[in-house]
Structures are given as C-alpha cells and as structure tokens.
Amino acid sequence: MKKSFYLFLFLHISIGVFGQQSLKPHPIVDSLIHVQKTGKTDSIKARANFLLSDYYYKDTTLSKAYLESGRKLIQNNNLLIGLYHHYYAGIYFYLDSEIAIREYQSAIEFFEKVHSKESLAFQAKSWHNIGVQYQFLGEPKRFIEILIDHSIPLSQKAQDHGQTALYLGEIGMMLMNNQDYQTASQYFHKGLKTMEAHPPVDQADHLEILVNTARNFLFLKKLDSAKIFIDRAEQVAMEIRDNSLYYDFIAVKSNHLNESNQFLAAKKILLPAIESAKRDNVSDSHTYKINALYFQLYKAYFGSNNFLQAKDALYKGMKYEPYKSAINTVIRYSKLAEVYEKLHDYPSAYRYARQAFQIRDSVYNEDSRKEINAMEKRLQLSQKERQINQLKSDNEQISLIHKNQQLIHSLIAVGSFILLLLVLFLIYVFQNNRRTSKIKLNMLEQQNKIEVAQAVMHAEENERHRIARELHDGLGGTLSAIKYKLSMDSESNTPALMKEINKQLENSISDLRGISRNLMPGTLIQSGLDIALKDLCASLATEHLQVEYHSFTIQDSLSKDKQLNIYRIIQELLTNSIRHAEASKILVQCSQAENKFFIMLEDNGKGFDKEILKNNMGMGINNIRRRIDLMQGIFELDSTISEGTTVNIELNV
C-alpha cells in the first residue's frame, strides 16, 4: 500500500507517493515468504503474495510474478479479487495513470460487494490513490474532492480514525501548498482533533500533523500560535528521535526561531541536527531534510549578518539535492545573489541574479508545455472513460431488458396476490402517516421547549442586567460617596478608625463590582466577545493559577445574545475548573469558521470519573448543556482522575 507524503523544500512544496524505498532484504520479507509457502489457507497465502508484490513494486517483473501467484489462490472471494486489482494498480502507480485508475476502480467494485471494516478501509485507500493519480495529471482540486466525498467518509465508516486524520491532514497540506492557509488551518485542526480523540495515537503521524500545523501558522505569520504547536510537537519528537520526521521538526522549529530573530538559538539546534542527519543519510534517505536544514542555517547566518557563513550554508545545501528542481535553483540563486551583494561582490551577485531570471523564464515555458501535455492526457482519459461508461450503459440496457421479461413472467404468476399487496400497502401508508404525525408533534414540542428555555434565559439575563445596574448605580454610588465623605472628615476621626473604615468600604466596592461584572460583563457589551473572554481569563488568574487564552478568527458580527451565551458557557467551565478541579493551569482556545464556533478548555486539575455524570449531573453542567442545546451544539467532555479534564464544544452561530 502506498500513501502520500509531502516534502517542503524552501518555498517550493512537492507532492509524491511512496511504497518501499529499497529492494534490499528485510526481515518482514522473510516472514512473508515463509507465510506464502506455509500458510494454513489459500487466503493467507494469497495475501502474502500481494504484500510481496507491493514490496517489490519497483521490479515490475518480480512484482507481477507474486501478484499472479496470489491470483491463482483467490477463487471467488470478492475481497481478495479486490485486493488483486488494488495491488495490480500499484505496479502502474508511477508508470501509467490510466491503467492505475482503471484497476483501482475495479478494486472498488469488488470491495463494495463485501460488508466489512477492512473492505471499507481498502475502498478509502483505493479512492485516495485514484485522487493521487489525478494530482499527477494536474488536477489537485479533484484529489481534494475525492478525499472529501469518498476516502474520509469510508475511513470513518471503517472506524479507521488514524487514516481519517491523515486524509484530513493531506487536504490541509494541499490547501497550504495552494496558499489557502486559513482553510488549511481548519483541516489540520480537524485531523489533529480526530487523531487525539482516538488513542492510541501513532507518534509519527501525530508529529507530522503537529509539525504541519505549526508550519501553516508560520505561513500565516502567527508566530505565537506556531509556538504552541511547536512546543507540543517537541514532546513527541524527543520520544522518536530515530524517526526522520525529527528533522522536519528541527527545520520548522529553527524556521520559527529565525522568524523571531533568534538566530543564535536557531544555529544552536541546526548544527548538531545537520551532523546527525548526515550520519543517518543511508541511501540518500534524508537528502531533502538535510537540504532544508542547511537552508534554515543560511537564514540564521544571514539574519545575524554572517554573510560568508550564509554563503557556505547555501553551497553545502546544494550538495544534498536528489534532483535539480528548477524552482529550487531559482530560489537558491536568488539568495546567493543577495549574499554576494552583501559581500560587495557585485559581479557574482549579478551573475546569479541573471541566472535566476533566465531559469525562472524557462520554468514558465516548461510549465506551459507540461500543462498542455496534462490537458491532452486528461482529454484522452476522459474519452476512454466515456467509452467505458457507454459499454457499461449498453450492458445495463441488455440486463434491464432481461429483467423486464422476468418481471412480466413474475407478475403473471403472482397476479392473485395483487389485492393482498394493495391492502398491505394501504396499511403501511396509514401507519407511516401516524408515525410522521407523531414525529412532527414531537418536533413542535421540542421547538416549544427551546422557545420557553430561550424566554427564561432572556428573562434571567434581563434581570441580571437590571440588578447589576441598580447595584452599580445605586449602592455602588452610595458607598463611594460615604468613602469620600469619611475621607473629607478624617480630621475628626482617629487615623486607625478611618483606615479601617476606608478598607472596609474599598472591599465592599470591590465585591460590588465583582458581582456586577458576573451579572452583566461590561466589556462584552462595550468591546465584544474576544476582549470580554480575554478580560475574564485575566481576572481569574492568580499567582497560584495560570489561565491562558488563545483565539482565532472570532468575528464581531455575532449577535449579542450568542456572544453572551458563549461567554456564560466559558464562565461556567472556568468556574468548574477552579472550584471543583483545583487546577493550577487552565488553557482556553476559541475559534470560528464561518457559522461554526469551537471552544476547547483543558485543565490539569484532579479530574473525575465520567460515569458520575450519568447519575448525578450538577447545576453547572446542566446550565452548560442547556445553553449548548439552545445553539444546537455538540458537547464532548473527557476527564481522567489525577490527569485533568478536556472539554470540546462546537456551536452553530
């Protein structure tokens, strides 16, 4: 099975697909050969042959031989027939997109006849690989459509959550490649949420999505947000330092340091990482990664005005290019021109600038030629698809005629039962109408409950508003006046008494303002939801409690009712974390994507057993659920004793 991966090389992003990278003997191959010969059933032997075929896909002759050996053992097993076509397509993955697409489509037809999670998972993979072929043909949008319409829904049905997360991450990568960073951020968030919600999590896949999320925030110039995910990625990267993804993490972290003008810190992590990558560069497996690390080293030296060392870093990076990419060469020559200009070597600067310009011009012409060729291939593929569809249509027509004849014969044979069927149909219609009426009645009752709850909440908020105003304008003003008067008449009172009275009045006024803010937050009305939430978190922080707040793309167009409802939900969540969880650190994240509003709260409190909520749900959780139901939202709560609590909420706004 081949899967897609992405290599970021400077500003250029390449997309490819890989299987086994070497044809050298491997312990897994020895095990498969043993199973192929001694497997208990033909099905097991066939699967071993298919996997060996996939392993040796670069050797077409050997790969086909294993595939044919497996085909002889599959008999009438639809799943194995589908696997045969799936792996046969893999042989032509890089050789012929037309054959690959046709074979993957054949595989899907047989997989659809089998109702199992494995069948659904392979349908998702076959669709994914069809999408990659269209990517090769210059249709990345079609690849995204296939992932959204087929691969992701199928992997979800198969409950293959790890693969679902990777598909979401792939969409994010393609959107990031297309410079649609905002939408890419949403897909990275969904992929990360899906993966982390279904442990155990594959550490390498987890690190890949964290690193790409951080990289996307760097493109958005959101350094603080990027830092959050870099810190999370670092915890995973340190546990799998032997994995090549570790060097991707170093490249992203050093890029963040360079963008933050922390050039010395960037050099400090890059130099040992480059040496380590060189040692691990077996069969040029880390070439791209070394190249990327050297480019970040160039940026660190250039940013700290060490232009000679910046030049050396660029030249050293040139030694680690698996193939000469014209775009990468343009970028490198442009950077060399800048370095030579800083070194006052203007002839060299001019030479590299001119070469970069010439290559850029040739790349444009080459891209135009490739686009024409791609269009021709798409046209040929479209024509052949129409021919195939026409053949299918003809076969379906013949089949339909045959079925119609059988139907006529059947109708003649069962004519005596028509009256009975009609009676049964009328009974069914009657019962169905009763069910429909009952459903409509239930919906009306539910809508009525929602309207009543909304009215109650509006009344509560109006009453809070009125009480807050009266406390602030009435009692608050009176207390302030008393304090002022006592201060003016302080000469007739003892200093100690006056000090005590003033302190009591200050505490009363402070308590009054706190009550007023809780009843109706003024910042929400004056400054909007984002500022109000930030103020709320800041007001709760103490020397023993750290409350961290992050927001992304919260729109000011939300109605005041919805803003107030969201504010109350987060206020109640914070209250629970402080009062019941005894947390010392709370993280609040809010984001908005069109008409969806996302809330995530994490604390490091003492946690609790979620089973308690089934029998005894407190007032606070009830209030939260009621407000979420009013906004037709989704509420997820995860808590482990001694490990803290995580809450995820999705609201319709």
C-alpha positions in Angstrom: 0.0 0.0 0.0 1.4 3.3 -1.0 0.5 6.5 0.8 1.2 10.1 0.0 3.7 12.3 1.7 4.8 15.9 1.3 8.3 17.4 1.2 8.7 21.1 2.0 11.9 22.3 0.2 12.4 26.0 0.9 9.3 27.9 -0.6 8.5 25.0 -3.0 6.3 22.1 -2.0 6.5 18.8 -3.8 3.8 16.1 -3.6 4.6 12.4 -4.2 3.7 8.9 -3.3 5.9 6.1 -1.9 6.0 2.4 -1.2 9.1 0.6 -0.2 12.2 2.7 -0.8 14.7 -0.2 -1.1 14.8 -3.6 -2.6 17.2 -4.9 -0.1 16.3 -8.0 2.0 14.2 -7.2 5.0 13.0 -9.3 8.0 9.4 -8.7 7.0 10.1 -10.0 3.5 11.5 -13.2 5.0 8.3 -13.6 7.1 6.0 -13.0 4.1 7.9 -15.6 2.0 7.5 -18.1 4.9 3.8 -17.4 5.1 3.5 -17.6 1.3 4.8 -21.1 1.4 3.4 -22.5 4.7 0.2 -20.5 5.2 -2.7 -22.6 6.6 -5.2 -21.3 4.0 -5.1 -20.2 0.4 -6.5 -16.8 1.5 -3.5 -16.3 3.8 -1.0 -17.3 1.1 -2.7 -15.0 -1.4 -2.4 -12.0 0.9 1.3 -12.8 1.5 1.8 -12.8 -2.3 0.0 -9.5 -2.7 2.1 -7.8 0.0 5.3 -9.2 -1.6 4.1 -7.8 -4.9 3.7 -4.4 -3.3 7.1 -4.5 -1.6 8.8 -5.2 -5.0 6.7 -2.8 -7.0 9.9 -1.2 -8.5 10.8 -4.5 -10.1 7.8 -4.9 -12.4 8.6 -8.4 -13.5 9.0 -9.8 -9.9 6.0 -7.8 -8.6 3.7 -9.3 -11.3 5.0 -12.8 -10.6 4.0 -12.5 -7.0 0.7 -11.0 -8.0 -0.1 -13.8 -10.4 0.8 -16.4 -7.7 -1.7 -14.7 -5.4 -4.4 -14.5 -8.1 -4.4 -18.3 -8.6 -5.4 -18.7 -4.9 -8.3 -16.2 -4.6 -11.1 -18.4 -6.1 -14.4 -16.4 -5.8 -13.5 -14.3 -2.8 -14.6 -10.7 -3.7 -12.3 -9.2 -1.1 -9.3 -11.0 -2.4 -10.2 -10.2 -6.0 -10.5 -6.5 -5.0 -7.0 -6.8 -3.3 -5.6 -8.2 -6.6 -6.8 -5.2 -8.6 -5.7 -2.8 -5.9 -2.1 -4.1 -5.8 -2.1 -4.5 -9.6 -2.8 -0.8 -9.8 0.1 -0.2 -7.5 2.6 -1.6 -10.1 1.5 1.1 -12.5 1.2 3.8 -9.9 4.2 5.8 -11.3 4.1 4.3 -14.8 0.6 4.8 -16.3 -2.1 6.8 -14.5 -4.8 5.5 -16.9 -4.2 1.8 -16.0 -3.8 2.7 -12.3 -7.1 4.5 -12.2 -8.9 1.7 -14.1 -7.6 -1.0 -11.8 -8.4 1.0 -8.6 -11.9 1.4 -9.9 -12.2 -2.3 -10.5 -10.9 -3.0 -7.0 -13.6 -0.7 -5.5 -16.3 -2.5 -7.4 -15.3 -5.8 -5.7 -14.7 -4.2 -2.3 -18.3 -2.8 -2.4 -19.7 -6.3 -2.5 -18.1 -7.1 0.9 -19.6 -5.6 4.1 -16.7 -5.3 6.5 -14.5 -2.7 8.0 -11.5 -4.0 6.1 -13.4 -3.6 2.8 -14.4 -0.1 3.7 -10.8 0.8 4.6 -9.5 -0.5 1.3 -12.2 1.4 -0.6 -10.9 4.5 1.1 -7.3 3.7 0.1 -8.2 2.9 -3.5 -10.2 6.2 -3.8 -7.2 8.0 -2.2 -4.8 6.6 -4.8 -7.2 7.5 -7.6 -7.0 11.0 -6.3 -3.2 10.9 -6.3 -3.3 9.9 -10.0 -5.4 13.0 -10.8 -2.9 15.0 -8.8 -0.2 13.6 -11.2 -2.4 14.7 -14.1 -2.6 18.2 -12.8 -6.0 18.2 -11.1 -5.3 18.7 -7.4 -8.8 20.0 -6.8 -10.2 16.7 -8.0 -7.9 15.0 -5.5 -9.4 17.1 -2.7 -12.9 16.3 -3.8 -12.2 12.6 -3.8 -10.8 12.8 -0.3 -13.8 14.7 1.0 -16.5 12.7 -0.9 -15.1 9.2 -0.7 -11.9 8.5 1.3 -12.8 10.3 4.5 -16.5 9.1 4.8 -15.3 5.5 4.0 -12.5 5.5 6.6 -14.9 7.0 9.1 -17.4 4.1 8.5 -14.4 1.7 8.9 -13.6 3.4 12.2 -10.1 3.8 10.9 -9.6 7.1 12.8 -5.8 7.3 12.2 -6.3 7.1 8.4 -9.1 9.6 8.6 -6.8 12.1 10.4 -4.1 11.6 7.8 -6.6 12.3 4.9 -7.7 15.5 6.7 -4.0 16.4 7.1 -3.4 15.8 3.3 -6.2 18.2 2.4 -4.6 20.7 4.8 -1.3 20.2 3.0 -2.7 20.7 -0.4 -4.5 23.9 0.7 -1.3 25.1 2.3 0.5 24.3 -0.9 -2.1 26.5 -2.7 -1.6 29.3 -0.1 -5.1 28.9 1.3 -3.6 28.9 4.9 -6.9 29.8 6.7 -8.8 26.8 5.3 -5.8 24.6 5.7 -5.7 25.5 9.4 -9.2 24.2 9.8 -8.4 20.8 8.2 -5.2 20.5 10.3 -7.3 21.2 13.4 -9.9 18.6 12.4 -7.2 16.0 11.7 -5.4 16.6 15.0 -8.7 16.5 16.9 -9.7 13.2 15.2 -6.3 11.6 15.9 -6.1 12.7 19.6 -9.7 11.7 20.3 -9.0 8.1 19.5 -5.9 6.7 21.3 -3.6 5.0 21.0 -2.0 7.6 18.7 0.7 6.7 16.2 3.6 9.0 17.3 5.0 9.6 13.8 1.6 10.5 12.4 0.9 12.7 15.4 4.2 14.5 15.0 3.6 15.0 11.3 0.3 16.8 11.8 1.6 18.9 14.7 4.7 20.0 12.6 2.5 20.8 9.5 0.1 22.8 11.7 3.0 24.8 13.1 4.3 25.3 9.6 1.0 26.6 8.4 0.8 29.2 11.2 4.3 30.3 10.2 3.0 31.0 6.7 0.2 33.0 8.4 2.8 34.9 10.3 1.2 33.8 13.6 4.3 33.1 15.5 2.6 32.7 18.9 0.2 30.1 17.6 3.0 28.3 15.8 5.0 28.3 19.0 2.1 26.4 20.8 2.2 23.6 18.3 6.0 23.5 18.1 6.1 23.0 21.9 3.6 20.2 21.6 5.5 18.6 18.7 8.7 18.8 20.6 7.4 16.4 23.3 6.6 13.8 20.6 9.8 14.5 18.6 12.0 13.8 21.6 10.5 10.4 22.0 11.1 9.3 18.4 14.4 11.0 17.6 15.3 8.0 15.4 12.4 8.8 13.1 13.3 11.0 10.1 10.3 13.3 11.0 12.5 14.6 13.8 14.5 16.6 11.2 11.3 18.0 9.9 10.5 19.2 13.4 14.0 20.8 13.7 13.5 22.6 10.4 10.2 24.1 11.5 11.4 25.0 15.0 14.5 26.7 13.5 12.3 28.5 11.0 10.2 29.8 13.9 13.4 31.0 15.7 14.7 32.7 12.5 11.3 34.4 12.0 11.5 35.5 15.7 15.1 36.9 15.1 16.5 34.3 17.5 19.3 33.5 15.1 21.8 32.2 17.7 19.2 29.8 19.1 18.4 28.6 15.6 22.1 27.8 14.9 22.4 26.0 18.2 19.8 23.4 17.2 20.6 23.2 13.5 24.3 22.4 13.6 24.0 19.1 15.6 20.9 18.2 13.7 22.7 18.5 10.4 25.5 16.3 11.5 23.1 13.7 12.9 21.1 13.7 9.6 24.3 13.2 7.6 25.1 10.1 9.7 21.6 8.8 9.2 21.6 9.5 5.5 21.6 5.9 4.3 20.9 5.5 0.6 20.2 9.3 0.5 17.1 8.8 2.7 17.5 12.1 4.4 18.7 14.2 1.4 15.7 16.5 1.3 15.8 17.0 5.1 19.5 17.9 5.1 18.8 20.4 2.3 16.0 22.0 4.3 18.2 22.2 7.4 21.0 23.9 5.5 18.6 26.5 4.2 17.4 27.4 7.7 21.1 27.6 8.7 21.6 30.0 5.8 18.7 32.2 7.2 20.2 32.1 10.7 23.7 33.2 9.4 22.2 35.8 7.0 20.0 37.2 9.8 22.9 37.7 12.1 25.0 39.3 9.3 27.4 36.4 9.0 27.3 36.5 5.2 30.3 34.3 4.5 28.9 31.5 6.6 25.5 32.1 5.0 27.1 31.6 1.6 28.8 28.4 2.7 25.5 27.1 4.1 23.8 27.6 0.7 26.6 25.9 -1.2 26.7 22.9 1.2 22.9 22.6 0.8 23.4 22.3 -2.9 25.2 19.0 -2.4 22.0 17.5 -1.0 19.6 17.7 -3.8 18.2 14.3 -5.0 17.3 16.0 -8.3 17.8 19.5 -9.7 14.5 21.3 -9.3 14.3 24.4 -11.4 12.2 26.3 -8.8 14.6 25.4 -6.0 17.5 26.5 -8.2 15.8 29.9 -8.8 15.4 30.3 -5.0 19.0 29.3 -4.3 20.5 31.6 -7.0 18.3 34.5 -5.8 19.6 34.0 -2.2 23.2 33.7 -3.5 22.8 37.0 -5.3 21.6 38.6 -2.1 24.6 37.2 -0.2 27.1 38.3 -2.7 25.6 41.8 -2.8 26.0 42.0 1.0 29.7 40.8 0.5 30.1 43.6 -2.1 30.9 41.0 -4.8 28.7 42.7 -7.3 29.9 40.6 -10.4 28.9 37.4 -8.7 25.7 38.9 -7.4 24.8 40.0 -10.9 25.7 36.6 -12.4 23.5 34.6 -10.0 20.6 37.1 -10.3 20.8 36.8 -14.1 20.9 33.0 -14.0 17.9 33.0 -11.6 15.9 35.2 -14.0 16.8 33.0 -17.0 15.8 29.8 -15.2 12.6 31.4 -14.0 11.7 32.3 -17.6 12.5 28.8 -18.8 10.4 27.3 -16.0 7.4 29.3 -17.1 7.8 27.9 -20.7 8.3 24.4 -19.3 5.2 24.7 -17.1 3.1 25.8 -20.1 4.3 22.7 -22.1 3.6 20.4 -19.1 0.1 21.9 -18.7 -0.7 21.3 -22.4 0.5 17.7 -22.1 -1.5 17.2 -18.9 -4.6 18.6 -20.7 -4.0 16.1 -23.5 -3.8 13.2 -21.1 -6.9 14.4 -19.3 -8.7 14.6 -22.6 -7.6 11.1 -23.6 -8.6 9.7 -20.2 -12.0 11.5 -20.4 -12.6 9.9 -23.8 -11.8 6.5 -22.6 -13.9 7.0 -19.5 -16.9 7.9 -21.8 -16.3 4.7 -23.8 -16.2 2.6 -20.7 -19.4 4.3 -19.4 -21.0 3.7 -22.8 -20.1 0.0 -22.6 -21.5 -0.2 -19.1 -24.6 1.6 -20.2 -25.1 -1.0 -23.1 -24.6 -3.9 -20.7 -27.1 -2.4 -18.2 -29.6 -1.9 -21.1 -29.4 -5.6 -22.0 -29.6 -6.6 -18.4 -32.6 -4.3 -17.9 -34.5 -6.0 -20.9 -33.8 -9.4 -19.4 -35.0 -8.3 -16.0 -38.2 -6.8 -17.5 -39.0 -10.1 -19.2 -38.5 -11.9 -15.9 -40.7 -9.3 -14.2 -43.6 -9.8 -16.7 -43.5 -13.5 -16.1 -43.4 -13.0 -12.3 -46.3 -10.6 -12.5 -48.4 -13.1 -14.4 -47.5 -15.8 -11.8 -48.4 -13.7 -8.8 -51.5 -11.9 -10.1 -53.7 -13.4 -7.5 -51.7 -11.7 -4.7 -52.0 -8.1 -6.1 -55.1 -7.3 -4.0 -53.3 -8.5 -0.8 -50.3 -6.4 -1.6 -52.5 -3.3 -2.1 -54.1 -3.9 1.3 -50.7 -4.2 2.9 -49.6 -1.1 1.2 -52.6 0.9 2.4 -51.9 -0.3 6.0 -48.3 0.7 5.6 -49.3 4.2 4.4 -51.7 4.6 7.3 -49.1 3.6 9.8 -46.5 5.7 8.2 -48.7 8.8 8.3 -49.3 8.1 12.0 -45.5 7.9 12.6 -45.0 11.1 10.6 -47.6 13.0 12.6 -46.1 11.8 15.8 -42.6 12.9 14.7 -44.0 16.4 13.7 -45.7 16.6 17.1 -42.5 15.8 18.9 -40.6 18.4 16.9 -43.2 21.0 17.7 -43.0 20.1 21.4 -39.2 20.3 21.2 -39.3 23.7 19.5 -41.7 24.9 22.1 -39.3 23.8 24.9 -36.5 25.6 23.2 -38.5 28.8 22.9 -39.6 28.5 26.5 -36.0 28.0 27.6 -34.9 30.9 25.5 -37.5 33.1 27.1 -36.4 32.0 30.5 -32.8 32.7 29.7 -33.6 36.1 28.3 -35.6 36.9 31.4 -32.7 35.8 33.6 -30.2 37.9 31.7 -32.5 41.0 31.7 -33.0 40.5 35.5 -29.2 40.2 35.9 -28.8 43.4 33.9 -31.3 45.3 36.0 -29.7 44.1 39.3 -26.2 44.9 38.1 -27.3 48.4 37.0 -29.0 49.1 40.3 -26.1 47.7 42.3 -23.6 49.8 40.4 -25.6 53.0 40.1 -27.4 52.9 43.4 -25.5 51.1 46.2 -22.1 51.5 44.5 -22.5 55.2 44.2 -23.7 55.5 47.8 -20.7 53.5 49.1 -18.3 55.7 47.0 -20.0 58.8 48.5 -19.6 57.5 52.0 -16.0 56.8 51.4 -15.4 60.3 50.0 -17.2 61.9 52.9 -15.3 59.9 55.5 -12.0 60.9 53.8 -13.0 64.6 53.9 -13.9 64.4 57.6 -10.9 62.3 58.5 -9.5 65.1 60.8 -12.3 64.5 63.3 -11.7 60.8 63.5 -8.7 58.7 64.7 -6.4 57.6 61.9 -6.7 53.9 62.9 -10.5 54.1 62.7 -10.5 56.0 59.4 -8.1 53.5 57.9 -10.3 50.5 59.0 -13.5 52.2 57.6 -11.8 53.0 54.3 -10.5 49.5 53.9 -14.0 48.0 54.6 -15.6 50.4 52.1 -12.9 49.5 49.5 -13.6 45.8 49.9 -17.4 46.4 49.7 -17.0 48.4 46.5 -14.7 45.8 45.0 -17.1 43.0 45.9 -20.0 45.0 44.4 -18.1 45.5 41.2 -17.3 41.8 41.0 -21.0 40.9 41.5 -21.9 43.5 38.8 -19.4 42.0 36.4 -20.6 38.5 36.9 -24.3 39.6 36.5 -23.6 41.5 33.3 -20.0 41.8 31.9 -19.5 45.4 30.7 -16.6 44.5 28.5 -18.8 42.2 26.5 -21.2 45.0 25.6 -18.6 47.6 25.1 -15.7 45.7 23.4 -17.1 42.4 22.1 -16.7 38.7 22.9 -13.0 38.3 22.2 -11.9 41.1 24.5 -14.5 40.1 27.2 -13.2 36.5 27.3 -9.6 37.7 27.4 -10.6 40.0 30.3 -12.4 37.2 32.1 -9.4 34.8 31.9 -7.1 37.6 33.1 -9.4 38.4 36.0 -9.3 34.8 37.3 -5.5 34.4 37.1 -3.6 34.5 40.4 -0.1 33.7 41.5 -1.3 30.1 42.1 -3.5 29.8 39.0 -2.4 30.3 35.4 -5.2 31.0 32.9 -4.1 31.0 29.3 -6.4 32.3 26.5 -6.0 32.0 22.7 -8.4 33.0 20.0 -8.5 32.5 16.2 -10.7 34.4 13.7 -13.6 35.3 16.1 -15.9 37.6 14.1 -17.5 40.7 15.6 -20.7 40.0 13.6 -22.1 37.6 16.2 -25.4 38.7 17.8 -25.2 39.9 21.4 -27.4 37.0 22.5 -25.0 34.5 21.1 -21.9 36.3 22.4 -23.5 36.4 25.9 -24.4 32.7 25.7 -20.8 31.7 24.7 -19.4 34.0 27.4 -21.7 32.2 30.0 -20.6 28.8 28.8 -16.9 29.6 29.2 -17.5 31.4 32.5 -19.2 28.3 33.9 -16.4 26.0 32.6 -13.8 28.1 34.2 -15.7 28.2 37.5 -15.9 24.4 37.5 -12.1 24.1 36.8 -11.3 26.5 39.6 -13.8 25.3 42.3 -14.0 21.6 41.7 -10.9 20.5 39.7 -8.5 22.6 41.9 -6.5 23.3 38.7 -3.2 25.3 38.7 -3.2 25.7 34.9 -6.1 26.3 32.5 -5.9 26.6 28.7 -8.9 28.2 26.8 -8.9 28.2 23.0 -11.7 29.7 20.9 -12.0 29.8 17.1 -14.7 30.4 14.4 -15.0 29.0 11.0 -18.0 30.6 9.1 -21.1 29.6 11.1 -19.3 27.2 13.5 -17.8 28.3 16.8 -15.3 26.0 18.6 -14.4 26.0 22.3 -11.6 24.0 23.8 -10.8 24.1 27.5 -8.1 22.0 29.2 -7.0 21.9 32.9 -4.5 20.0 34.9 -6.9 19.5 37.8 -7.6 16.4 39.8 -10.2 15.1 37.2 -13.1 12.8 37.9 -14.8 9.6 36.8 -17.1 10.4 33.8 -19.5 7.7 34.9 -20.6 10.1 37.8 -22.3 12.4 35.2 -24.7 9.7 34.1 -26.4 9.6 37.5 -25.6 12.9 39.1 -25.1 16.0 36.9 -24.5 19.2 38.8 -26.2 22.6 38.2 -23.1 23.9 36.4 -23.0 21.1 33.8 -26.8 21.3 33.4 -26.6 25.1 32.7 -23.8 24.5 30.1 -25.7 21.7 28.4 -28.9 23.9 28.3 -27.0 26.8 26.6 -25.3 24.4 24.1 -28.6 22.8 23.2 -30.1 26.3 22.5 -27.3 26.8 20.0 -27.8 23.3 18.6 -24.2 22.5 19.6 -22.1 19.4 20.4 -20.6 18.9 23.9 -17.7 16.5 24.5 -16.1 16.0 27.9 -13.1 13.8 28.7 -11.7 13.5 32.2 -9.2 11.2 33.9 -8.6 11.1 37.6 -5.3 12.8 38.5 -4.8 13.8 34.9 -7.2 16.7 34.3 -10.2 17.5 32.2 -10.7 18.4 28.5 -13.9 19.9 27.1 -14.6 20.4 23.4 -17.7 22.3 22.3 -19.0 23.0 18.7 -21.7 25.6 18.4 -23.9 26.8 15.5 -23.7 30.6 15.3 
